[in-house]
Amino acid sequence: MLKYVNPDFQISDLKTGDLVIVVYDAKIGTTLKKLNVVSNGMFLEPLNPKWHEKIIELRKECKLTGKVVGLYLDI
């Protein structure tokens, strides 16, 4: 899968359902997650349905580094 990412997005422009690139920390690294925006903050949802955590809190040490604006899937 090829991902097209906009690194110059505005946090205020993000909405539920957007795919985002998140850096957790040096140990965990970077990941692609679906964003959920709620009244009390933002949460991440894994794209892998078998992932053990269904909702992941977007902690202070997490950094949103890009918004996915396109995907290319070779089928």
CHARMM internal coordinates of N, CA and C (Angstrom, degrees):
IC EDIT
DIST 1 N 1 CA 1.4424
DIST 1 CA 1 C 1.5284
ANGL 1 N 1 CA 1 C 108.02
DIST 1 C 2 N 1.3024
ANGL 1 CA 1 C 2 N 115.71
DIHE 1 N 1 CA 1 C 2 N 133.27
DIST 2 N 2 CA 1.4498
ANGL 1 C 2 N 2 CA 122.60
DIHE 1 CA 1 C 2 N 2 CA 177.39
DIST 2 CA 2 C 1.5203
ANGL 2 N 2 CA 2 C 107.69
DIHE 1 C 2 N 2 CA 2 C -106.66
DIST 2 C 3 N 1.3362
ANGL 2 CA 2 C 3 N 117.16
DIHE 2 N 2 CA 2 C 3 N 129.15
DIST 3 N 3 CA 1.4594
ANGL 2 C 3 N 3 CA 121.50
DIHE 2 CA 2 C 3 N 3 CA -177.68
DIST 3 CA 3 C 1.5193
ANGL 3 N 3 CA 3 C 109.21
DIHE 2 C 3 N 3 CA 3 C -112.59
DIST 3 C 4 N 1.3267
ANGL 3 CA 3 C 4 N 115.68
DIHE 3 N 3 CA 3 C 4 N 134.80
DIST 4 N 4 CA 1.4576
ANGL 3 C 4 N 4 CA 121.74
DIHE 3 CA 3 C 4 N 4 CA 174.04
DIST 4 CA 4 C 1.5215
ANGL 4 N 4 CA 4 C 106.91
DIHE 3 C 4 N 4 CA 4 C -102.74
DIST 4 C 5 N 1.3216
ANGL 4 CA 4 C 5 N 116.45
DIHE 4 N 4 CA 4 C 5 N 121.37
DIST 5 N 5 CA 1.4631
ANGL 4 C 5 N 5 CA 121.15
DIHE 4 CA 4 C 5 N 5 CA -170.73
DIST 5 CA 5 C 1.5254
ANGL 5 N 5 CA 5 C 110.33
DIHE 4 C 5 N 5 CA 5 C -122.64
DIST 5 C 6 N 1.3320
ANGL 5 CA 5 C 6 N 115.37
DIHE 5 N 5 CA 5 C 6 N 135.44
DIST 6 N 6 CA 1.4525
ANGL 5 C 6 N 6 CA 122.14
DIHE 5 CA 5 C 6 N 6 CA 173.45
DIST 6 CA 6 C 1.5294
ANGL 6 N 6 CA 6 C 107.99
DIHE 5 C 6 N 6 CA 6 C -97.40
DIST 6 C 7 N 1.3335
ANGL 6 CA 6 C 7 N 118.06
DIHE 6 N 6 CA 6 C 7 N 110.88
DIST 7 N 7 CA 1.4678
ANGL 6 C 7 N 7 CA 119.52
DIHE 6 CA 6 C 7 N 7 CA 179.59
DIST 7 CA 7 C 1.5327
ANGL 7 N 7 CA 7 C 112.66
DIHE 6 C 7 N 7 CA 7 C -83.01
DIST 7 C 8 N 1.3332
ANGL 7 CA 7 C 8 N 117.64
DIHE 7 N 7 CA 7 C 8 N -8.67
DIST 8 N 8 CA 1.4678
ANGL 7 C 8 N 8 CA 122.10
DIHE 7 CA 7 C 8 N 8 CA -176.29
DIST 8 CA 8 C 1.5243
ANGL 8 N 8 CA 8 C 112.01
DIHE 7 C 8 N 8 CA 8 C -107.05
DIST 8 C 9 N 1.3003
ANGL 8 CA 8 C 9 N 117.32
DIHE 8 N 8 CA 8 C 9 N 41.59
DIST 9 N 9 CA 1.4667
ANGL 8 C 9 N 9 CA 121.82
DIHE 8 CA 8 C 9 N 9 CA -179.77
DIST 9 CA 9 C 1.5257
ANGL 9 N 9 CA 9 C 110.04
DIHE 8 C 9 N 9 CA 9 C -86.05
DIST 9 C 10 N 1.3240
ANGL 9 CA 9 C 10 N 115.61
DIHE 9 N 9 CA 9 C 10 N 163.50
DIST 10 N 10 CA 1.4622
ANGL 9 C 10 N 10 CA 121.63
DIHE 9 CA 9 C 10 N 10 CA 175.74
DIST 10 CA 10 C 1.5311
ANGL 10 N 10 CA 10 C 108.10
DIHE 9 C 10 N 10 CA 10 C -103.43
DIST 10 C 11 N 1.3268
ANGL 10 CA 10 C 11 N 116.74
DIHE 10 N 10 CA 10 C 11 N 132.72
DIST 11 N 11 CA 1.4704
ANGL 10 C 11 N 11 CA 121.18
DIHE 10 CA 10 C 11 N 11 CA 178.91
DIST 11 CA 11 C 1.5252
ANGL 11 N 11 CA 11 C 109.96
DIHE 10 C 11 N 11 CA 11 C -55.24
DIST 11 C 12 N 1.3241
ANGL 11 CA 11 C 12 N 117.08
DIHE 11 N 11 CA 11 C 12 N -38.55
DIST 12 N 12 CA 1.4694
ANGL 11 C 12 N 12 CA 121.00
DIHE 11 CA 11 C 12 N 12 CA -177.62
DIST 12 CA 12 C 1.5329
ANGL 12 N 12 CA 12 C 112.53
DIHE 11 C 12 N 12 CA 12 C -66.47
DIST 12 C 13 N 1.3346
ANGL 12 CA 12 C 13 N 117.91
DIHE 12 N 12 CA 12 C 13 N -18.55
DIST 13 N 13 CA 1.4697
ANGL 12 C 13 N 13 CA 121.72
DIHE 12 CA 12 C 13 N 13 CA 179.38
DIST 13 CA 13 C 1.5245
ANGL 13 N 13 CA 13 C 112.99
DIHE 12 C 13 N 13 CA 13 C -86.60
DIST 13 C 14 N 1.3292
ANGL 13 CA 13 C 14 N 117.82
DIHE 13 N 13 CA 13 C 14 N -9.62
DIST 14 N 14 CA 1.4690
ANGL 13 C 14 N 14 CA 120.58
DIHE 13 CA 13 C 14 N 14 CA -178.69
DIST 14 CA 14 C 1.5178
ANGL 14 N 14 CA 14 C 110.68
DIHE 13 C 14 N 14 CA 14 C -73.01
DIST 14 C 15 N 1.3351
ANGL 14 CA 14 C 15 N 114.90
DIHE 14 N 14 CA 14 C 15 N 145.51
DIST 15 N 15 CA 1.4647
ANGL 14 C 15 N 15 CA 119.92
DIHE 14 CA 14 C 15 N 15 CA 178.71
DIST 15 CA 15 C 1.5247
ANGL 15 N 15 CA 15 C 109.65
DIHE 14 C 15 N 15 CA 15 C -140.35
DIST 15 C 16 N 1.3102
ANGL 15 CA 15 C 16 N 115.79
DIHE 15 N 15 CA 15 C 16 N 166.19
DIST 16 N 16 CA 1.4564
ANGL 15 C 16 N 16 CA 121.06
DIHE 15 CA 15 C 16 N 16 CA 178.72
DIST 16 CA 16 C 1.5272
ANGL 16 N 16 CA 16 C 109.75
DIHE 15 C 16 N 16 CA 16 C -57.34
DIST 16 C 17 N 1.3090
ANGL 16 CA 16 C 17 N 114.87
DIHE 16 N 16 CA 16 C 17 N 134.76
DIST 17 N 17 CA 1.4577
ANGL 16 C 17 N 17 CA 121.20
DIHE 16 CA 16 C 17 N 17 CA 179.46
DIST 17 CA 17 C 1.5175
ANGL 17 N 17 CA 17 C 113.75
DIHE 16 C 17 N 17 CA 17 C 99.63
DIST 17 C 18 N 1.3408
ANGL 17 CA 17 C 18 N 117.66
DIHE 17 N 17 CA 17 C 18 N -16.34
DIST 18 N 18 CA 1.4637
ANGL 17 C 18 N 18 CA 120.01
DIHE 17 CA 17 C 18 N 18 CA 177.47
DIST 18 CA 18 C 1.5280
ANGL 18 N 18 CA 18 C 109.69
DIHE 17 C 18 N 18 CA 18 C -65.07
DIST 18 C 19 N 1.3128
ANGL 18 CA 18 C 19 N 116.05
DIHE 18 N 18 CA 18 C 19 N 145.09
DIST 19 N 19 CA 1.4601
ANGL 18 C 19 N 19 CA 121.47
DIHE 18 CA 18 C 19 N 19 CA 172.69
DIST 19 CA 19 C 1.5164
ANGL 19 N 19 CA 19 C 107.37
DIHE 18 C 19 N 19 CA 19 C -94.70
DIST 19 C 20 N 1.3246
ANGL 19 CA 19 C 20 N 116.12
DIHE 19 N 19 CA 19 C 20 N 131.56
DIST 20 N 20 CA 1.4588
ANGL 19 C 20 N 20 CA 120.68
DIHE 19 CA 19 C 20 N 20 CA -175.59
DIST 20 CA 20 C 1.5217
ANGL 20 N 20 CA 20 C 110.56
DIHE 19 C 20 N 20 CA 20 C -130.44
DIST 20 C 21 N 1.3067
ANGL 20 CA 20 C 21 N 115.04
DIHE 20 N 20 CA 20 C 21 N 153.96
DIST 21 N 21 CA 1.4551
ANGL 20 C 21 N 21 CA 122.86
DIHE 20 CA 20 C 21 N 21 CA 173.45
DIST 21 CA 21 C 1.5202
ANGL 21 N 21 CA 21 C 106.57
DIHE 20 C 21 N 21 CA 21 C -98.54
DIST 21 C 22 N 1.3334
ANGL 21 CA 21 C 22 N 116.06
DIHE 21 N 21 CA 21 C 22 N 127.46
DIST 22 N 22 CA 1.4614
ANGL 21 C 22 N 22 CA 121.56
DIHE 21 CA 21 C 22 N 22 CA -175.82
DIST 22 CA 22 C 1.5261
ANGL 22 N 22 CA 22 C 109.25
DIHE 21 C 22 N 22 CA 22 C -125.65
DIST 22 C 23 N 1.3291
ANGL 22 CA 22 C 23 N 116.15
DIHE 22 N 22 CA 22 C 23 N 133.57
DIST 23 N 23 CA 1.4584
ANGL 22 C 23 N 23 CA 122.05
DIHE 22 CA 22 C 23 N 23 CA 172.24
DIST 23 CA 23 C 1.5206
ANGL 23 N 23 CA 23 C 106.57
DIHE 22 C 23 N 23 CA 23 C -101.93
DIST 23 C 24 N 1.3493
ANGL 23 CA 23 C 24 N 115.92
DIHE 23 N 23 CA 23 C 24 N 117.13
DIST 24 N 24 CA 1.4612
ANGL 23 C 24 N 24 CA 120.23
DIHE 23 CA 23 C 24 N 24 CA 178.52
DIST 24 CA 24 C 1.5188
ANGL 24 N 24 CA 24 C 110.00
DIHE 23 C 24 N 24 CA 24 C -78.74
DIST 24 C 25 N 1.3020
ANGL 24 CA 24 C 25 N 116.76
DIHE 24 N 24 CA 24 C 25 N -63.74
DIST 25 N 25 CA 1.4623
ANGL 24 C 25 N 25 CA 124.32
DIHE 24 CA 24 C 25 N 25 CA 175.84
DIST 25 CA 25 C 1.5177
ANGL 25 N 25 CA 25 C 106.65
DIHE 24 C 25 N 25 CA 25 C -168.12
DIST 25 C 26 N 1.3232
ANGL 25 CA 25 C 26 N 116.65
DIHE 25 N 25 CA 25 C 26 N 177.90
DIST 26 N 26 CA 1.4711
ANGL 25 C 26 N 26 CA 120.22
DIHE 25 CA 25 C 26 N 26 CA -176.86
DIST 26 CA 26 C 1.5149
ANGL 26 N 26 CA 26 C 112.49
DIHE 25 C 26 N 26 CA 26 C -61.84
DIST 26 C 27 N 1.3312
ANGL 26 CA 26 C 27 N 116.97
DIHE 26 N 26 CA 26 C 27 N -31.35
DIST 27 N 27 CA 1.4682
ANGL 26 C 27 N 27 CA 120.45
DIHE 26 CA 26 C 27 N 27 CA -176.95
DIST 27 CA 27 C 1.5306
ANGL 27 N 27 CA 27 C 111.45
DIHE 26 C 27 N 27 CA 27 C -75.03
DIST 27 C 28 N 1.3061
ANGL 27 CA 27 C 28 N 117.60
DIHE 27 N 27 CA 27 C 28 N -42.75
DIST 28 N 28 CA 1.4644
ANGL 27 C 28 N 28 CA 121.32
DIHE 27 CA 27 C 28 N 28 CA -177.31
DIST 28 CA 28 C 1.5215
ANGL 28 N 28 CA 28 C 111.06
DIHE 27 C 28 N 28 CA 28 C -86.24
DIST 28 C 29 N 1.3151
ANGL 28 CA 28 C 29 N 117.57
DIHE 28 N 28 CA 28 C 29 N -39.27
DIST 29 N 29 CA 1.4512
ANGL 28 C 29 N 29 CA 121.06
DIHE 28 CA 28 C 29 N 29 CA 177.14
DIST 29 CA 29 C 1.5137
ANGL 29 N 29 CA 29 C 113.88
DIHE 28 C 29 N 29 CA 29 C 93.59
DIST 29 C 30 N 1.3297
ANGL 29 CA 29 C 30 N 114.78
DIHE 29 N 29 CA 29 C 30 N -152.40
DIST 30 N 30 CA 1.4561
ANGL 29 C 30 N 30 CA 123.26
DIHE 29 CA 29 C 30 N 30 CA -174.38
DIST 30 CA 30 C 1.5213
ANGL 30 N 30 CA 30 C 109.92
DIHE 29 C 30 N 30 CA 30 C -107.51
DIST 30 C 31 N 1.3393
ANGL 30 CA 30 C 31 N 115.37
DIHE 30 N 30 CA 30 C 31 N 146.28
DIST 31 N 31 CA 1.4526
ANGL 30 C 31 N 31 CA 119.57
DIHE 30 CA 30 C 31 N 31 CA -179.42
DIST 31 CA 31 C 1.5244
ANGL 31 N 31 CA 31 C 110.74
DIHE 30 C 31 N 31 CA 31 C -145.90
DIST 31 C 32 N 1.3155
ANGL 31 CA 31 C 32 N 115.91
DIHE 31 N 31 CA 31 C 32 N 160.40
DIST 32 N 32 CA 1.4581
ANGL 31 C 32 N 32 CA 123.72
DIHE 31 CA 31 C 32 N 32 CA 176.27
DIST 32 CA 32 C 1.5176
ANGL 32 N 32 CA 32 C 107.54
DIHE 31 C 32 N 32 CA 32 C -106.45
DIST 32 C 33 N 1.3218
ANGL 32 CA 32 C 33 N 116.96
DIHE 32 N 32 CA 32 C 33 N 125.86
DIST 33 N 33 CA 1.4642
ANGL 32 C 33 N 33 CA 121.51
DIHE 32 CA 32 C 33 N 33 CA -178.65
DIST 33 CA 33 C 1.5223
ANGL 33 N 33 CA 33 C 110.11
DIHE 32 C 33 N 33 CA 33 C -139.34
DIST 33 C 34 N 1.3274
ANGL 33 CA 33 C 34 N 115.36
DIHE 33 N 33 CA 33 C 34 N 160.38
DIST 34 N 34 CA 1.4628
ANGL 33 C 34 N 34 CA 122.51
DIHE 33 CA 33 C 34 N 34 CA 173.46
DIST 34 CA 34 C 1.5253
ANGL 34 N 34 CA 34 C 107.56
DIHE 33 C 34 N 34 CA 34 C -89.53
DIST 34 C 35 N 1.3177
ANGL 34 CA 34 C 35 N 116.80
DIHE 34 N 34 CA 34 C 35 N 137.05
DIST 35 N 35 CA 1.4554
ANGL 34 C 35 N 35 CA 121.94
DIHE 34 CA 34 C 35 N 35 CA -175.81
DIST 35 CA 35 C 1.5261
ANGL 35 N 35 CA 35 C 111.20
DIHE 34 C 35 N 35 CA 35 C -95.83
DIST 35 C 36 N 1.3207
ANGL 35 CA 35 C 36 N 115.73
DIHE 35 N 35 CA 35 C 36 N 139.34
DIST 36 N 36 CA 1.4663
ANGL 35 C 36 N 36 CA 122.53
DIHE 35 CA 35 C 36 N 36 CA 171.79
DIST 36 CA 36 C 1.5216
ANGL 36 N 36 CA 36 C 107.16
DIHE 35 C 36 N 36 CA 36 C -121.92
DIST 36 C 37 N 1.3340
ANGL 36 CA 36 C 37 N 116.67
DIHE 36 N 36 CA 36 C 37 N 120.88
DIST 37 N 37 CA 1.4566
ANGL 36 C 37 N 37 CA 121.87
DIHE 36 CA 36 C 37 N 37 CA 178.42
DIST 37 CA 37 C 1.5207
ANGL 37 N 37 CA 37 C 107.75
DIHE 36 C 37 N 37 CA 37 C -103.39
DIST 37 C 38 N 1.3388
ANGL 37 CA 37 C 38 N 116.20
DIHE 37 N 37 CA 37 C 38 N 122.84
DIST 38 N 38 CA 1.4618
ANGL 37 C 38 N 38 CA 122.03
DIHE 37 CA 37 C 38 N 38 CA 179.23
DIST 38 CA 38 C 1.5243
ANGL 38 N 38 CA 38 C 108.31
DIHE 37 C 38 N 38 CA 38 C -127.45
DIST 38 C 39 N 1.3198
ANGL 38 CA 38 C 39 N 116.18
DIHE 38 N 38 CA 38 C 39 N 172.53
DIST 39 N 39 CA 1.4652
ANGL 38 C 39 N 39 CA 120.12
DIHE 38 CA 38 C 39 N 39 CA -175.19
DIST 39 CA 39 C 1.5281
ANGL 39 N 39 CA 39 C 113.30
DIHE 38 C 39 N 39 CA 39 C -60.11
DIST 39 C 40 N 1.3125
ANGL 39 CA 39 C 40 N 117.71
DIHE 39 N 39 CA 39 C 40 N -30.45
DIST 40 N 40 CA 1.4653
ANGL 39 C 40 N 40 CA 120.11
DIHE 39 CA 39 C 40 N 40 CA -177.55
DIST 40 CA 40 C 1.5279
ANGL 40 N 40 CA 40 C 113.45
DIHE 39 C 40 N 40 CA 40 C -101.18
DIST 40 C 41 N 1.3204
ANGL 40 CA 40 C 41 N 118.94
DIHE 40 N 40 CA 40 C 41 N 15.47
DIST 41 N 41 CA 1.4593
ANGL 40 C 41 N 41 CA 120.31
DIHE 40 CA 40 C 41 N 41 CA 176.44
DIST 41 CA 41 C 1.5159
ANGL 41 N 41 CA 41 C 113.66
DIHE 40 C 41 N 41 CA 41 C 141.63
DIST 41 C 42 N 1.3183
ANGL 41 CA 41 C 42 N 114.54
DIHE 41 N 41 CA 41 C 42 N -159.18
DIST 42 N 42 CA 1.4599
ANGL 41 C 42 N 42 CA 122.06
DIHE 41 CA 41 C 42 N 42 CA -179.46
DIST 42 CA 42 C 1.5199
ANGL 42 N 42 CA 42 C 108.97
DIHE 41 C 42 N 42 CA 42 C -122.21
DIST 42 C 43 N 1.3255
ANGL 42 CA 42 C 43 N 114.57
DIHE 42 N 42 CA 42 C 43 N 143.96
DIST 43 N 43 CA 1.4544
ANGL 42 C 43 N 43 CA 121.65
DIHE 42 CA 42 C 43 N 43 CA 178.04
DIST 43 CA 43 C 1.5171
ANGL 43 N 43 CA 43 C 108.50
DIHE 42 C 43 N 43 CA 43 C -131.64
DIST 43 C 44 N 1.3151
ANGL 43 CA 43 C 44 N 115.81
DIHE 43 N 43 CA 43 C 44 N 156.27
DIST 44 N 44 CA 1.4557
ANGL 43 C 44 N 44 CA 121.82
DIHE 43 CA 43 C 44 N 44 CA 179.85
DIST 44 CA 44 C 1.5182
ANGL 44 N 44 CA 44 C 109.77
DIHE 43 C 44 N 44 CA 44 C -110.57
DIST 44 C 45 N 1.3154
ANGL 44 CA 44 C 45 N 114.82
DIHE 44 N 44 CA 44 C 45 N 145.05
DIST 45 N 45 CA 1.4586
ANGL 44 C 45 N 45 CA 121.24
DIHE 44 CA 44 C 45 N 45 CA 178.29
DIST 45 CA 45 C 1.5257
ANGL 45 N 45 CA 45 C 108.05
DIHE 44 C 45 N 45 CA 45 C -123.82
DIST 45 C 46 N 1.3270
ANGL 45 CA 45 C 46 N 118.18
DIHE 45 N 45 CA 45 C 46 N 126.39
DIST 46 N 46 CA 1.4682
ANGL 45 C 46 N 46 CA 119.81
DIHE 45 CA 45 C 46 N 46 CA 179.42
DIST 46 CA 46 C 1.5300
ANGL 46 N 46 CA 46 C 111.02
DIHE 45 C 46 N 46 CA 46 C -67.90
DIST 46 C 47 N 1.3158
ANGL 46 CA 46 C 47 N 115.80
DIHE 46 N 46 CA 46 C 47 N 148.34
DIST 47 N 47 CA 1.4635
ANGL 46 C 47 N 47 CA 120.84
DIHE 46 CA 46 C 47 N 47 CA 177.34
DIST 47 CA 47 C 1.5232
ANGL 47 N 47 CA 47 C 111.37
DIHE 46 C 47 N 47 CA 47 C -83.26
DIST 47 C 48 N 1.3138
ANGL 47 CA 47 C 48 N 116.46
DIHE 47 N 47 CA 47 C 48 N -20.27
DIST 48 N 48 CA 1.4600
ANGL 47 C 48 N 48 CA 122.41
DIHE 47 CA 47 C 48 N 48 CA 177.95
DIST 48 CA 48 C 1.5341
ANGL 48 N 48 CA 48 C 108.36
DIHE 47 C 48 N 48 CA 48 C -82.26
DIST 48 C 49 N 1.3344
ANGL 48 CA 48 C 49 N 119.01
DIHE 48 N 48 CA 48 C 49 N 112.51
DIST 49 N 49 CA 1.4700
ANGL 48 C 49 N 49 CA 120.52
DIHE 48 CA 48 C 49 N 49 CA -178.13
DIST 49 CA 49 C 1.5270
ANGL 49 N 49 CA 49 C 113.51
DIHE 48 C 49 N 49 CA 49 C -64.61
DIST 49 C 50 N 1.3323
ANGL 49 CA 49 C 50 N 117.80
DIHE 49 N 49 CA 49 C 50 N -16.03
DIST 50 N 50 CA 1.4640
ANGL 49 C 50 N 50 CA 120.96
DIHE 49 CA 49 C 50 N 50 CA 179.56
DIST 50 CA 50 C 1.5285
ANGL 50 N 50 CA 50 C 112.55
DIHE 49 C 50 N 50 CA 50 C -90.09
DIST 50 C 51 N 1.3335
ANGL 50 CA 50 C 51 N 117.78
DIHE 50 N 50 CA 50 C 51 N -2.22
DIST 51 N 51 CA 1.4577
ANGL 50 C 51 N 51 CA 120.96
DIHE 50 CA 50 C 51 N 51 CA -179.43
DIST 51 CA 51 C 1.5142
ANGL 51 N 51 CA 51 C 109.54
DIHE 50 C 51 N 51 CA 51 C -65.40
DIST 51 C 52 N 1.3338
ANGL 51 CA 51 C 52 N 117.69
DIHE 51 N 51 CA 51 C 52 N 137.25
DIST 52 N 52 CA 1.4596
ANGL 51 C 52 N 52 CA 121.96
DIHE 51 CA 51 C 52 N 52 CA -172.83
DIST 52 CA 52 C 1.5209
ANGL 52 N 52 CA 52 C 113.55
DIHE 51 C 52 N 52 CA 52 C -67.24
DIST 52 C 53 N 1.3173
ANGL 52 CA 52 C 53 N 119.27
DIHE 52 N 52 CA 52 C 53 N -34.35
DIST 53 N 53 CA 1.4664
ANGL 52 C 53 N 53 CA 121.31
DIHE 52 CA 52 C 53 N 53 CA 177.84
DIST 53 CA 53 C 1.5216
ANGL 53 N 53 CA 53 C 108.56
DIHE 52 C 53 N 53 CA 53 C -94.60
DIST 53 C 54 N 1.3245
ANGL 53 CA 53 C 54 N 117.54
DIHE 53 N 53 CA 53 C 54 N 120.69
DIST 54 N 54 CA 1.4715
ANGL 53 C 54 N 54 CA 120.65
DIHE 53 CA 53 C 54 N 54 CA -179.57
DIST 54 CA 54 C 1.5208
ANGL 54 N 54 CA 54 C 111.97
DIHE 53 C 54 N 54 CA 54 C -84.74
DIST 54 C 55 N 1.3278
ANGL 54 CA 54 C 55 N 117.40
DIHE 54 N 54 CA 54 C 55 N -31.13
DIST 55 N 55 CA 1.4609
ANGL 54 C 55 N 55 CA 123.03
DIHE 54 CA 54 C 55 N 55 CA 176.71
DIST 55 CA 55 C 1.5257
ANGL 55 N 55 CA 55 C 107.53
DIHE 54 C 55 N 55 CA 55 C -128.80
DIST 55 C 56 N 1.3237
ANGL 55 CA 55 C 56 N 116.09
DIHE 55 N 55 CA 55 C 56 N 128.22
DIST 56 N 56 CA 1.4583
ANGL 55 C 56 N 56 CA 121.69
DIHE 55 CA 55 C 56 N 56 CA -178.30
DIST 56 CA 56 C 1.5237
ANGL 56 N 56 CA 56 C 107.92
DIHE 55 C 56 N 56 CA 56 C -117.94
DIST 56 C 57 N 1.3212
ANGL 56 CA 56 C 57 N 116.25
DIHE 56 N 56 CA 56 C 57 N 124.75
DIST 57 N 57 CA 1.4583
ANGL 56 C 57 N 57 CA 120.78
DIHE 56 CA 56 C 57 N 57 CA 179.03
DIST 57 CA 57 C 1.5232
ANGL 57 N 57 CA 57 C 110.07
DIHE 56 C 57 N 57 CA 57 C -68.81
DIST 57 C 58 N 1.3079
ANGL 57 CA 57 C 58 N 116.33
DIHE 57 N 57 CA 57 C 58 N 137.30
DIST 58 N 58 CA 1.4619
ANGL 57 C 58 N 58 CA 121.69
DIHE 57 CA 57 C 58 N 58 CA 176.19
DIST 58 CA 58 C 1.5269
ANGL 58 N 58 CA 58 C 107.22
DIHE 57 C 58 N 58 CA 58 C -84.62
DIST 58 C 59 N 1.3162
ANGL 58 CA 58 C 59 N 116.20
DIHE 58 N 58 CA 58 C 59 N 96.08
DIST 59 N 59 CA 1.4657
ANGL 58 C 59 N 59 CA 122.29
DIHE 58 CA 58 C 59 N 59 CA -175.08
DIST 59 CA 59 C 1.5298
ANGL 59 N 59 CA 59 C 111.39
DIHE 58 C 59 N 59 CA 59 C -77.94
DIST 59 C 60 N 1.3444
ANGL 59 CA 59 C 60 N 114.85
DIHE 59 N 59 CA 59 C 60 N 166.85
DIST 60 N 60 CA 1.4686
ANGL 59 C 60 N 60 CA 120.67
DIHE 59 CA 59 C 60 N 60 CA -179.08
DIST 60 CA 60 C 1.5148
ANGL 60 N 60 CA 60 C 112.39
DIHE 59 C 60 N 60 CA 60 C -59.25
DIST 60 C 61 N 1.3367
ANGL 60 CA 60 C 61 N 116.64
DIHE 60 N 60 CA 60 C 61 N -37.12
DIST 61 N 61 CA 1.4654
ANGL 60 C 61 N 61 CA 119.12
DIHE 60 CA 60 C 61 N 61 CA -176.95
DIST 61 CA 61 C 1.5271
ANGL 61 N 61 CA 61 C 112.76
DIHE 60 C 61 N 61 CA 61 C -76.30
DIST 61 C 62 N 1.3211
ANGL 61 CA 61 C 62 N 118.19
DIHE 61 N 61 CA 61 C 62 N -9.31
DIST 62 N 62 CA 1.4588
ANGL 61 C 62 N 62 CA 121.88
DIHE 61 CA 61 C 62 N 62 CA 176.29
DIST 62 CA 62 C 1.5257
ANGL 62 N 62 CA 62 C 109.60
DIHE 61 C 62 N 62 CA 62 C -77.92
DIST 62 C 63 N 1.3168
ANGL 62 CA 62 C 63 N 115.74
DIHE 62 N 62 CA 62 C 63 N 145.99
DIST 63 N 63 CA 1.4557
ANGL 62 C 63 N 63 CA 120.18
DIHE 62 CA 62 C 63 N 63 CA 179.13
DIST 63 CA 63 C 1.5255
ANGL 63 N 63 CA 63 C 109.29
DIHE 62 C 63 N 63 CA 63 C -129.73
DIST 63 C 64 N 1.3239
ANGL 63 CA 63 C 64 N 116.13
DIHE 63 N 63 CA 63 C 64 N 121.32
DIST 64 N 64 CA 1.4586
ANGL 63 C 64 N 64 CA 120.80
DIHE 63 CA 63 C 64 N 64 CA 173.77
DIST 64 CA 64 C 1.5207
ANGL 64 N 64 CA 64 C 107.02
DIHE 63 C 64 N 64 CA 64 C -76.16
DIST 64 C 65 N 1.3305
ANGL 64 CA 64 C 65 N 116.92
DIHE 64 N 64 CA 64 C 65 N 119.89
DIST 65 N 65 CA 1.4630
ANGL 64 C 65 N 65 CA 119.63
DIHE 64 CA 64 C 65 N 65 CA -175.32
DIST 65 CA 65 C 1.5205
ANGL 65 N 65 CA 65 C 113.55
DIHE 64 C 65 N 65 CA 65 C -112.09
DIST 65 C 66 N 1.3259
ANGL 65 CA 65 C 66 N 117.83
DIHE 65 N 65 CA 65 C 66 N -9.20
DIST 66 N 66 CA 1.4520
ANGL 65 C 66 N 66 CA 118.75
DIHE 65 CA 65 C 66 N 66 CA 179.63
DIST 66 CA 66 C 1.5109
ANGL 66 N 66 CA 66 C 112.39
DIHE 65 C 66 N 66 CA 66 C -171.29
DIST 66 C 67 N 1.3248
ANGL 66 CA 66 C 67 N 114.33
DIHE 66 N 66 CA 66 C 67 N 153.99
DIST 67 N 67 CA 1.4646
ANGL 66 C 67 N 67 CA 121.99
DIHE 66 CA 66 C 67 N 67 CA 175.52
DIST 67 CA 67 C 1.5281
ANGL 67 N 67 CA 67 C 107.25
DIHE 66 C 67 N 67 CA 67 C -112.93
DIST 67 C 68 N 1.3173
ANGL 67 CA 67 C 68 N 116.31
DIHE 67 N 67 CA 67 C 68 N 127.78
DIST 68 N 68 CA 1.4629
ANGL 67 C 68 N 68 CA 120.92
DIHE 67 CA 67 C 68 N 68 CA 179.50
DIST 68 CA 68 C 1.5268
ANGL 68 N 68 CA 68 C 108.44
DIHE 67 C 68 N 68 CA 68 C -72.46
DIST 68 C 69 N 1.3287
ANGL 68 CA 68 C 69 N 116.21
DIHE 68 N 68 CA 68 C 69 N 125.20
DIST 69 N 69 CA 1.4598
ANGL 68 C 69 N 69 CA 121.36
DIHE 68 CA 68 C 69 N 69 CA -179.05
DIST 69 CA 69 C 1.5266
ANGL 69 N 69 CA 69 C 111.87
DIHE 68 C 69 N 69 CA 69 C -112.06
DIST 69 C 70 N 1.3403
ANGL 69 CA 69 C 70 N 116.40
DIHE 69 N 69 CA 69 C 70 N -6.25
DIST 70 N 70 CA 1.4501
ANGL 69 C 70 N 70 CA 120.07
DIHE 69 CA 69 C 70 N 70 CA 177.64
DIST 70 CA 70 C 1.5139
ANGL 70 N 70 CA 70 C 111.04
DIHE 69 C 70 N 70 CA 70 C -169.43
DIST 70 C 71 N 1.3370
ANGL 70 CA 70 C 71 N 115.33
DIHE 70 N 70 CA 70 C 71 N 151.36
DIST 71 N 71 CA 1.4600
ANGL 70 C 71 N 71 CA 121.75
DIHE 70 CA 70 C 71 N 71 CA 177.99
DIST 71 CA 71 C 1.5196
ANGL 71 N 71 CA 71 C 108.63
DIHE 70 C 71 N 71 CA 71 C -132.56
DIST 71 C 72 N 1.3188
ANGL 71 CA 71 C 72 N 115.36
DIHE 71 N 71 CA 71 C 72 N 143.44
DIST 72 N 72 CA 1.4571
ANGL 71 C 72 N 72 CA 121.08
DIHE 71 CA 71 C 72 N 72 CA 172.93
DIST 72 CA 72 C 1.5167
ANGL 72 N 72 CA 72 C 106.89
DIHE 71 C 72 N 72 CA 72 C -122.64
DIST 72 C 73 N 1.3230
ANGL 72 CA 72 C 73 N 116.01
DIHE 72 N 72 CA 72 C 73 N 122.61
DIST 73 N 73 CA 1.4522
ANGL 72 C 73 N 73 CA 122.45
DIHE 72 CA 72 C 73 N 73 CA -179.14
DIST 73 CA 73 C 1.5172
ANGL 73 N 73 CA 73 C 108.36
DIHE 72 C 73 N 73 CA 73 C -117.20
DIST 73 C 74 N 1.3106
ANGL 73 CA 73 C 74 N 117.65
DIHE 73 N 73 CA 73 C 74 N 122.88
DIST 74 N 74 CA 1.4519
ANGL 73 C 74 N 74 CA 121.96
DIHE 73 CA 73 C 74 N 74 CA 177.36
DIST 74 CA 74 C 1.5162
ANGL 74 N 74 CA 74 C 108.23
DIHE 73 C 74 N 74 CA 74 C -87.63
DIST 74 C 75 N 1.3348
ANGL 74 CA 74 C 75 N 117.12
DIHE 74 N 74 CA 74 C 75 N 112.64
DIST 75 N 75 CA 1.4677
ANGL 74 C 75 N 75 CA 119.71
DIHE 74 CA 74 C 75 N 75 CA -177.52
DIST 75 CA 75 C 1.5166
ANGL 75 N 75 CA 75 C 110.91
DIHE 74 C 75 N 75 CA 75 C -114.24
END
COOR INIT
IC SEED 1 N 1 CA 1 C
IC BUILD
